[in-house]
Amino acid sequence: MDASEHSLVISAIQPLDPSRRCYRMIGGVLVERTIKEVMPAVQRNKEGIEEVIARLNEALEKKKKEISDFEAKYKIKIRKEQGEEKDDSARKEGTAQGVLVGPAGGSE
């Protein structure tokens, strides 16, 4: 999400005059700069975000492999969504009960 927002900003200010004023939020403070000053920082931030996303995806794939190896080693079988759907339907039936109301005459 942040990487796409950075790309959107870059594509919006790229064709503009480099000496044009723009505003950037730095640590909660709005700072006035020129596009020439802001563009490299925004590009660096975008590259950093993409780098972090790539590292996190690599770590995720590594953990998925570790889990599947663990499951294979100890012959663990995980029940899939069929069991979960049955549990959800039982819960829905239990919560779809009527509301209890006091006697119709009521107290004055």
Order of alpha helices (4+ residues) and beta strands (2+ residues): alpha-beta-beta-alpha-alpha
